[in-house]
Amino acid sequence: MDKNSIIGLLIIALILVVYGVVNKPSEEERQRMQRVRDSLQRVEQMKQDTQQAQQQQAGTPQKETDQTRPGQAQTQQTQQTADTTTTQLGDIYGPFAVSAKGEKKLIVLENNLMKAKISTKGGRPYSVELKEYETYDGKPLVLFNGDHNKFGFNFFANKRQISTNDLYFEQVGDRDSLYAGNNNQTIRLRLHAGEDRYIEYVYTLAPNTHMMDFNIQFHGMNQVIPNNYTELDLNWDIKTPRLEKSEDNRRNTTTIGYKYYQDEVDDVSSATSDEAEEELPNRLKWIAFKEKFFSSILVSNNFFNNSRVEVNNIEDSKDFQKRLIAEISVPYESKPEYNMPMNFYFGPNKYNIMKKYDQEFENLIPLGWAVFKWVNKYIIIPIFNWLDNSIANYGIIILLLTLIIKAVLFPLTYKSYLSQAKMRVLKPEIDELNKKYPKKEDNMKKQRAMMDLYKKAGVNPMGGCLPMLLQLPILIAMVQFFPSSFELRQEGFLWAEDLSSYDSILELPFSIPFYGDHVSLFTLLMAVTLIFTTRINSSQMSGSQQMPGMKFFTTYFMPVMLLFIFNNFAAGLSYYFFLSNIITLGQTLLIRRFVDDEEIHRKLKENKKKPQKKSKLQQRLEEAQQKQAQKKGGYQPKRK
């Protein structure tokens, strides 16, 4: 091992040490992470204790003495069983034993937009149906349903592990259904822990909103929950149902999003693996269980201390896609009266709807990053909404949107074509320079001569690339916009039944790797038109500017690769690129008709005759060439 290798290894080791020191968690972060792990252990232990108690209760013997009459014996047995059960429940749940038994009842709270069922067992949202929407197969759209979800606090009380999700709340009132038509409607559920001690869940729903108020009130719980508790662990666990036609993109679209307190929005990236888990030691404003087009979001009026989130795929299931888990630490103060104000958002991932709640929910919609997100938010979405207000057919809207974008970008397209034409007519002179300076040591002279040629002719060699680079942000923005556009959901056009999912004209009896088990016609048309467009554009370029291998890659290999990639993408995206290719092809043929190569060549010759002032770049190249030649002794500058 030489000296340079040893130095390199030492530098790498030093970088790793510095990185470890800089990213070492603080003492506060370590304590928060430890509290999360402790809460998980408490939940697991609590489950084991509950199962053991239930097994003991099921195995309690019932004895009848010979001296007792049958009716009296039965009464005594019932009383003994009740006493035994009460004692066992008291041993398990302590002061919450009075809430360990009860009746499971579903109370409906709805408005014109959604219908929520609240269960008295756990006091939790049992299911939420969005009235305006349906699943891909025409069924009512339910975000989550039944016993496949959990929502409740886990804590210690009188040295017992308590999970509110397993206990029974008492309804304040007797109405089974409440409808928020003109006024707000409220459901109150109380979890008793003795006389004048209870936890109350208050659900309030207003008309015409996707946001439901959720206020948790603690009454006298400072006598039950240890005084040293500064936070309570809230467990939220659901299985997300299949709502959309395409399942292939579920790894990218169904996940957990969250917003840092007074900071940005982020999410759990589970696209590269079946499972993903993150510890979030910082404060959060809200946590979202996000699917492709719908979200369930828990919002704190204050903040959540820290959280652990987990995303798991559910394999071999036609009904469910993923299991989403959030362990949330909620700030708590040991007081006779204490409130935890929160909100639930149950609704679509529609930009205009989410934005009106002023919670940055709209940042859950994947519109790209940096400049691409800016293009979508301030250019594409406003134009799309403007067209949407007056046109009902989304196929026509996409057509008009494409025409508007192409019209705005036409000056850049024309400039790019004109630059290619100039380079094409200069090709014979560039070839002569290549023949004049064939040696590598003459590269500096050749570059200088080419720069002189471009300068005299008034040609920018990068003129064809810069306009294309300026169009790239819009291209990438559209790739993000169409698959995420809620407006295209279940909107058909021509043979496509749903522009937000893939279109299929043929179902294959087998699945092709990386392609799928169907044929998307819009994707096929996009690939074919891309081949024609690329071939025509390539014919405008000089042979020296494009290598044969690169020409084959851009003309044929790239369209075929996109054919595989886009086959499972949203039909609206493939339709847009198909239209874009057609319009580009028409623009190219139109420009070719009005641009004369001989006229361009004539103007370039006239430019050469004009006196040209040397640019700073050209002066530096000349100075560098002179210095290099002087060192070799083969060049003497001319005297003026």
C-alpha positions in Angstrom: 0.0 0.0 0.0 1.5 3.3 -1.1 1.6 6.6 0.8 -1.4 8.1 -1.1 -3.6 5.1 -0.3 -2.8 5.3 3.4 -3.5 9.1 3.5 -6.8 8.4 1.7 -7.9 5.8 4.3 -7.0 8.1 7.1 -9.0 10.9 5.6 -12.0 8.6 5.2 -11.7 7.4 8.8 -11.5 11.0 10.0 -14.7 11.9 8.0 -16.6 8.9 9.5 -15.5 9.9 13.0 -16.5 13.6 12.5 -19.9 12.5 11.0 -20.6 10.2 14.0 -19.8 13.0 16.4 -21.9 15.6 14.6 -24.9 13.3 14.2 -24.8 11.9 17.7 -28.2 12.3 19.2 -28.6 14.7 22.1 -29.5 13.6 25.6 -33.0 14.8 25.2 -33.4 12.8 21.9 -32.1 9.7 23.6 -34.6 10.1 26.4 -37.5 10.5 24.0 -36.4 7.4 22.0 -36.1 5.4 25.2 -39.6 6.5 26.3 -41.0 5.3 22.9 -39.3 1.9 23.4 -40.6 1.6 27.0 -44.1 2.4 25.8 -44.0 -0.4 23.3 -42.8 -2.9 26.0 -45.6 -1.8 28.2 -48.2 -2.4 25.5 -46.8 -5.8 24.8 -46.8 -6.7 28.5 -50.3 -5.4 28.9 -51.5 -7.7 26.1 -49.9 -10.7 27.7 -51.4 -9.9 31.1 -54.9 -9.4 29.6 -54.7 -12.8 27.8 -53.6 -14.6 31.0 -56.5 -13.0 33.0 -59.0 -14.1 30.3 -57.7 -17.6 30.4 -58.0 -17.7 34.2 -61.5 -16.4 34.1 -62.5 -19.0 31.5 -61.1 -21.8 33.7 -62.8 -20.7 37.0 -64.5 -23.8 38.5 -68.2 -23.7 39.5 -68.9 -26.0 42.5 -72.2 -27.1 43.9 -72.4 -28.5 47.4 -74.7 -31.5 48.2 -76.6 -29.5 50.9 -77.6 -26.7 48.6 -80.8 -26.7 46.5 -80.4 -26.5 42.7 -81.9 -23.0 42.3 -79.9 -21.7 45.3 -76.8 -23.3 43.9 -77.2 -21.6 40.6 -77.7 -18.2 42.2 -74.6 -18.8 44.4 -72.6 -19.9 41.4 -73.6 -16.8 39.5 -72.7 -14.5 42.4 -69.4 -16.3 42.9 -68.6 -16.0 39.2 -69.5 -12.3 39.3 -67.4 -11.7 42.4 -64.5 -13.6 40.9 -64.8 -11.7 37.6 -64.9 -8.3 39.4 -61.9 -9.2 41.5 -60.0 -10.3 38.4 -60.9 -7.2 36.5 -59.9 -5.1 39.5 -56.5 -6.9 39.6 -56.0 -6.2 35.9 -57.5 -2.7 35.3 -57.4 -1.2 38.8 -59.7 1.9 38.9 -60.7 1.2 35.3 -62.3 -2.1 36.2 -65.8 -0.4 36.0 -65.1 0.2 32.3 -63.7 -3.2 31.5 -67.2 -4.6 30.7 -69.8 -2.9 28.6 -71.8 -2.9 25.4 -70.2 -2.2 22.1 -72.3 0.4 20.2 -71.7 2.3 17.1 -72.8 6.0 17.0 -73.1 7.7 13.6 -71.8 11.3 13.2 -72.2 12.7 9.7 -72.5 15.7 7.5 -73.0 16.2 3.8 -69.4 15.1 3.0 -68.6 12.2 5.3 -70.1 9.6 7.7 -68.1 8.6 10.7 -69.0 5.7 13.0 -67.7 6.1 16.6 -67.4 2.9 18.7 -68.1 2.9 22.5 -65.4 0.2 22.8 -62.2 2.3 22.8 -64.2 5.5 22.1 -62.5 5.4 18.7 -63.5 6.2 15.1 -64.6 2.8 13.9 -65.0 3.7 10.2 -65.2 6.7 8.0 -67.0 6.9 4.7 -66.6 9.7 2.2 -70.0 10.3 0.6 -68.9 12.0 -2.6 -66.6 9.2 -3.8 -66.5 5.5 -4.7 -63.9 2.8 -4.9 -62.6 1.7 -8.3 -65.3 -1.0 -8.4 -68.2 1.2 -7.5 -68.5 0.5 -3.8 -68.8 3.1 -1.0 -65.4 4.6 -0.3 -64.5 3.8 3.3 -61.0 5.0 4.5 -60.9 2.3 7.3 -63.4 0.0 8.8 -64.1 -2.3 11.7 -61.8 -4.0 14.0 -58.9 -3.7 11.6 -57.9 -0.4 13.2 -56.9 0.7 16.7 -56.8 4.1 18.4 -56.2 4.7 22.1 -53.9 5.7 24.9 -51.5 3.4 26.7 -50.4 4.3 30.3 -49.9 3.1 33.8 -52.6 3.6 36.5 -52.2 2.3 40.0 -49.3 0.1 38.7 -51.6 -1.4 36.1 -51.1 -1.2 32.4 -54.1 0.5 30.7 -55.1 0.5 27.1 -58.2 2.6 26.4 -58.7 0.8 23.1 -59.8 -2.3 25.0 -62.2 -0.5 27.5 -65.8 0.6 27.2 -66.8 4.2 27.1 -70.2 5.5 28.2 -72.2 7.7 25.9 -73.5 11.0 27.3 -76.9 11.0 25.7 -78.9 8.4 23.8 -79.0 9.4 20.2 -77.6 6.7 17.8 -77.2 9.0 14.9 -76.4 12.7 14.5 -76.4 14.7 11.3 -74.7 18.1 11.0 -77.0 19.8 8.5 -77.3 23.4 9.6 -75.6 23.2 13.0 -72.6 21.5 14.6 -73.3 18.0 16.2 -71.3 16.6 19.1 -70.8 13.1 20.6 -69.5 12.7 24.1 -68.0 9.4 25.4 -66.7 8.9 28.9 -64.2 6.3 30.2 -64.8 6.0 33.9 -62.1 5.3 36.5 -64.2 5.7 39.6 -66.5 8.4 41.0 -66.0 11.8 39.3 -62.9 10.5 37.5 -63.1 9.9 33.8 -61.5 10.6 30.4 -64.0 12.1 27.9 -63.7 12.0 24.1 -65.6 14.8 22.5 -66.2 14.5 18.7 -67.7 17.6 17.0 -68.6 17.8 13.3 -69.7 20.9 11.4 -71.6 21.1 8.1 -69.7 21.0 4.8 -66.2 20.1 6.1 -63.8 17.2 6.1 -62.3 18.3 9.5 -63.7 16.8 12.7 -62.8 18.3 16.1 -61.5 15.8 18.6 -61.1 17.1 22.1 -59.8 14.8 25.0 -60.7 16.0 28.5 -59.2 14.5 31.7 -61.4 14.9 34.8 -59.8 14.0 38.1 -57.2 11.8 36.4 -54.4 13.3 38.4 -55.6 10.9 41.2 -55.2 7.9 38.8 -52.3 8.6 36.4 -48.9 9.0 38.1 -48.0 12.7 38.8 -44.6 12.3 37.1 -46.2 11.6 33.7 -45.5 14.5 31.3 -46.8 12.7 28.2 -49.1 9.9 27.3 -48.6 7.3 24.5 -51.2 7.3 21.8 -51.4 4.2 19.5 -52.9 4.6 16.0 -52.9 1.5 13.9 -55.0 0.8 10.7 -55.0 -1.4 7.7 -55.5 0.6 4.5 -58.1 -0.9 2.1 -57.7 -1.1 -1.6 -59.4 1.9 -3.1 -57.9 2.3 -6.6 -57.6 0.1 -9.7 -53.8 -0.1 -9.9 -51.9 -1.8 -7.1 -48.4 -1.5 -8.6 -47.7 2.0 -7.3 -49.0 1.3 -3.7 -45.4 1.2 -2.3 -44.9 4.8 -3.5 -48.3 6.2 -2.7 -49.5 4.6 0.6 -47.3 5.8 3.5 -47.2 7.9 6.6 -46.7 11.7 6.3 -46.0 14.2 9.0 -45.3 17.8 9.5 -42.6 19.0 11.9 -43.8 21.6 14.4 -43.3 25.0 12.7 -41.3 23.3 9.9 -41.6 21.3 6.7 -43.7 18.3 5.7 -42.0 14.9 5.1 -43.0 11.3 4.8 -41.8 7.7 5.3 -40.1 6.4 2.2 -41.1 2.8 1.8 -40.7 2.5 -2.0 -37.6 0.4 -1.9 -38.6 -2.2 0.7 -41.7 -4.0 2.1 -41.2 -2.5 5.6 -40.1 0.9 6.8 -39.8 2.3 10.3 -38.7 5.7 11.5 -38.1 7.3 14.9 -39.2 10.9 15.0 -37.6 12.5 18.1 -38.7 16.1 17.1 -42.0 17.8 17.7 -44.7 17.2 15.2 -47.8 19.2 14.2 -49.7 16.4 12.6 -49.4 12.8 11.4 -51.1 11.5 8.2 -52.0 8.0 7.1 -51.8 8.8 3.4 -53.1 6.7 0.4 -52.8 7.7 -3.2 -55.9 10.0 -3.3 -57.1 10.1 0.3 -55.7 10.7 3.8 -56.6 10.4 7.5 -54.7 13.1 9.4 -54.5 13.6 13.2 -53.7 17.2 14.0 -52.6 18.6 17.4 -53.7 22.1 18.3 -50.4 22.3 20.1 -47.8 19.7 19.1 -46.8 16.0 19.6 -43.6 15.4 21.5 -42.1 12.6 19.5 -43.3 9.5 17.5 -42.4 6.2 16.1 -44.0 5.4 12.7 -44.0 2.1 10.8 -45.2 1.1 7.3 -45.7 -2.6 6.4 -47.0 -4.2 3.2 -49.8 -6.7 3.4 -49.0 -9.4 0.9 -51.5 -11.8 -0.7 -54.5 -9.7 0.2 -57.2 -8.4 -2.2 -58.8 -6.2 0.4 -55.9 -4.4 2.1 -52.7 -2.8 0.9 -50.6 -1.7 3.9 -50.6 -1.6 7.7 -49.8 1.9 9.1 -48.7 2.3 12.7 -48.0 5.5 14.7 -46.8 5.6 18.3 -47.3 9.2 19.4 -46.2 10.9 22.6 -48.8 13.5 23.5 -48.0 16.2 26.1 -49.8 15.7 29.4 -50.0 17.7 32.7 -51.2 16.1 36.0 -54.1 18.5 36.8 -57.6 18.0 38.1 -58.8 19.3 34.7 -56.7 18.9 31.5 -57.6 19.2 27.8 -55.9 17.8 24.7 -57.4 19.6 21.7 -57.0 17.8 18.4 -58.6 17.5 15.0 -59.1 14.7 12.4 -59.0 15.3 8.6 -60.8 12.6 6.6 -60.8 13.6 3.0 -59.3 13.6 -0.5 -55.8 14.6 -1.5 -57.1 17.4 -3.6 -54.9 20.5 -3.7 -57.6 23.1 -3.4 -59.5 21.3 -0.6 -56.4 20.6 1.5 -55.1 24.1 1.1 -58.2 25.8 2.5 -57.6 24.2 6.0 -54.3 26.2 6.2 -52.4 23.3 7.8 -50.0 22.5 4.8 -51.9 19.3 4.1 -51.5 20.0 0.4 -47.7 19.3 0.8 -48.6 15.6 1.1 -49.4 15.7 -2.6 -46.2 14.7 -4.5 -45.6 17.6 -6.8 -41.9 17.2 -7.1 -39.1 19.1 -5.3 -37.5 22.4 -5.7 -38.2 24.2 -9.0 -40.5 21.4 -10.3 -42.8 21.8 -7.3 -42.8 25.6 -7.9 -43.8 25.0 -11.6 -46.7 22.8 -10.5 -48.0 25.0 -7.7 -47.8 28.4 -9.6 -48.2 27.5 -13.2 -49.6 24.0 -14.0 -52.3 23.8 -11.3 -53.7 27.4 -11.8 -54.0 26.8 -15.6 -55.6 23.3 -15.0 -58.1 24.7 -12.5 -58.9 27.6 -14.8 -59.7 25.1 -17.6 -61.6 22.9 -15.2 -64.0 25.7 -14.2 -65.4 25.9 -17.8 -64.8 22.4 -19.4 -66.2 19.1 -18.1 -64.2 16.7 -20.3 -60.7 16.1 -18.8 -59.4 14.7 -22.1 -60.1 18.1 -23.7 -58.6 19.9 -20.7 -55.4 17.9 -21.1 -55.4 18.8 -24.8 -55.8 22.5 -24.2 -53.2 22.4 -21.4 -50.7 20.8 -23.7 -51.5 23.4 -26.4 -51.0 26.3 -24.0 -47.7 24.9 -22.7 -46.4 24.2 -26.2 -47.4 27.7 -27.4 -45.6 29.3 -24.4 -42.5 27.2 -25.1 -42.6 27.7 -28.9 -40.0 30.5 -28.9 -37.5 28.2 -27.2 -38.4 25.4 -29.6 -37.8 27.7 -32.6 -34.6 29.0 -31.2 -33.3 25.5 -30.6 -34.2 24.5 -34.2 -32.5 27.6 -35.6 -29.4 26.9 -33.7 -29.3 23.3 -35.0 -29.7 24.7 -38.5 -26.8 27.0 -38.1 -24.6 24.2 -36.8 -25.7 22.1 -39.8 -24.7 24.6 -42.4 -21.3 25.1 -40.6 -20.6 21.4 -40.7 -18.4 21.5 -43.8 -16.1 24.2 -42.3 -16.0 22.3 -38.9 -14.9 19.2 -40.8 -12.2 21.1 -42.5 -10.9 22.2 -39.1 -10.9 18.6 -37.9 -8.8 17.6 -40.9 -6.4 20.6 -40.4 -5.8 19.8 -36.7 -5.9 16.0 -36.5 -3.3 15.7 -33.7 -4.2 15.8 -30.0 -1.5 18.4 -29.3 -3.3 20.7 -31.7 -6.6 20.6 -29.7 -6.0 24.1 -28.4 -5.4 25.5 -31.9 -8.5 23.6 -33.1 -10.7 25.0 -30.3 -9.4 28.5 -30.9 -10.2 28.2 -34.6 -13.7 26.9 -33.9 -14.3 29.7 -31.5 -13.2 32.2 -34.2 -15.6 30.5 -36.6 -18.5 30.6 -34.2 -17.8 34.2 -33.3 -17.6 35.4 -36.9 -20.7 33.5 -37.9 -22.6 34.6 -34.9 -23.4 31.1 -33.7 -23.7 29.9 -30.1 -22.7 26.2 -30.0 -24.8 25.8 -26.9 -27.8 27.5 -28.5 -29.6 24.2 -29.2 -29.1 22.8 -25.7 -30.1 25.7 -23.5 -33.7 26.0 -24.8 -34.2 22.3 -24.2 -32.8 22.6 -20.7 -35.2 25.5 -19.9 -38.1 23.2 -20.9 -36.9 20.4 -18.6 -38.5 21.7 -15.4 -42.0 21.7 -17.1 -41.4 18.2 -18.4 -40.5 16.8 -15.0 -43.3 18.8 -13.3 -45.9 17.2 -15.6 -44.5 13.7 -14.7 -45.3 14.5 -11.1 -48.6 16.3 -11.7 -50.7 13.8 -13.7 -50.3 10.7 -11.5 -51.1 12.9 -8.4 -54.0 14.9 -9.9 -57.1 14.0 -7.9 -59.3 15.6 -10.6 -58.4 12.8 -13.1 -59.6 10.1 -10.7 -62.3 7.9 -12.3 -62.6 10.4 -15.2 -62.8 8.5 -18.5 -61.7 9.6 -22.0 -62.0 7.6 -25.2 -61.0 4.0 -24.3 -59.5 4.9 -21.0 -61.9 4.4 -18.1 -59.8 6.2 -15.5 -57.2 8.8 -16.5 -55.6 8.5 -13.1 -54.8 4.8 -13.7 -53.5 2.8 -16.6 -55.6 2.3 -19.7 -55.9 -1.2 -21.1 -57.0 -2.4 -24.5 -55.7 -6.0 -24.0 -55.4 -8.1 -20.9 -52.5 -10.6 -21.2 -52.8 -14.2 -19.9 -49.4 -13.7 -18.4 -47.2 -11.0 -16.8 -44.2 -9.6 -18.6 -41.4 -8.6 -16.2 -41.2 -4.8 -15.8 -44.1 -4.4 -18.2 -47.2 -6.0 -16.7 -50.1 -8.1 -17.7 -51.9 -5.6 -20.0 -51.3 -3.3 -23.0 -51.7 0.4 -22.6 -52.7 2.0 -25.9 -51.8 5.6 -24.9 -48.4 4.4 -23.8 -47.9 2.6 -27.1 -49.0 5.7 -29.1 -46.6 7.8 -27.0 -43.7 5.5 -27.8 -44.4 5.4 -31.6 -44.8 9.2 -31.9 -41.6 9.6 -29.9 -39.7 7.5 -32.4 -40.9 9.6 -35.3 -40.2 12.9 -33.5 -36.7 11.8 -32.5 -35.9 10.7 -36.1 -37.0 14.0 -37.6 -35.0 16.0 -35.0 -31.9 13.8 -35.5 -32.1 14.5 -39.2 -31.7 18.2 -38.5 -28.4 17.6 -36.7 -25.0 17.1 -38.4 -23.5 13.6 -38.4 -20.5 14.8 -36.4 -22.7 16.1 -33.6 -24.3 12.7 -32.8 -22.5 9.4 -32.6 -24.3 6.4 -34.2 -24.6 4.6 -30.9 -26.2 7.6 -29.3 -28.5 8.0 -32.2 -29.8 4.5 -31.8 -30.2 5.0 -28.1 -32.3 8.2 -28.4 -34.3 7.1 -31.4 -35.2 3.5 -30.6 -34.0 2.3 -27.2 -35.3 5.2 -25.2 -38.9 4.9 -26.5 -38.9 1.2 -25.9 -37.7 1.8 -22.3 -40.4 4.4 -21.8 -42.9 1.9 -23.1 -42.1 -0.5 -20.3 -42.0 2.3 -17.6 -45.2 4.1 -18.5 -47.4 1.0 -19.1 -48.6 1.0 -15.5 -48.6 4.8 -15.1 -51.6 7.1 -15.2 -53.2 7.2 -18.7 -53.5 11.0 -18.4 -49.7 11.2 -18.3 -49.2 9.0 -21.4 -52.0 10.9 -23.2 -50.2 14.2 -22.4 -46.9 13.0 -23.8 -48.6 11.5 -26.9 -50.2 14.9 -27.6 -46.9 16.7 -26.8 -45.1 14.5 -29.4 -47.7 15.1 -32.0 -47.5 18.9 -31.5 -43.7 18.9 -31.5 -43.7 16.9 -34.7 -46.1 19.5 -36.3 -44.0 22.4 -35.0 -40.8 20.9 -36.4 -42.3 20.3 -39.9 -43.8 23.9 -39.8 -40.4 25.4 -38.9 -38.6 23.4 -41.5 -40.9 24.7 -44.2 -40.1 28.4 -43.3 -36.4 28.0 -42.4 -34.1 28.0 -45.5 -30.6 26.5 -45.0 -29.2 28.5 -47.9 -30.5 31.8 -46.5 -29.0 30.9 -43.1 -25.6 30.1 -44.8 -25.7 33.4 -46.6 -26.3 35.4 -43.4 -23.5 33.5 -41.7 -21.1 34.5 -44.5 -22.2 38.1 -44.1 -21.5 37.9 -40.4 -18.0 36.7 -41.0 -17.2 39.9 -43.0 -18.2 42.1 -40.1 -15.4 43.2 -37.7 -15.6 41.1 -34.6 -14.4 42.1 -31.1 -12.7 39.4 -29.3 -14.5 38.1 -26.2 -12.8 37.7 -22.9 -13.1 33.9 -23.3 -11.4 34.0 -26.7 -8.6 36.2 -25.3 -8.0 33.8 -22.5 -7.9 30.9 -24.9 -5.3 32.7 -27.1 -3.2 33.6 -24.1 -3.2 30.0 -22.9 -2.3 28.7 -26.4 0.6 31.2 -26.7 2.0 30.2 -23.3 1.8 26.5 -24.2 3.5 27.1 -27.5 6.2 29.3 -25.9 7.1 26.5 -23.4 7.6 24.1 -26.3 9.6 26.7 -28.3 7.5 26.2 -31.3 5.6 29.4 -31.4 6.5 33.1 -31.6 3.8 35.8 -31.3 3.5 38.1 -34.2 4.7 41.6 -33.8 2.3 44.4 -34.6 
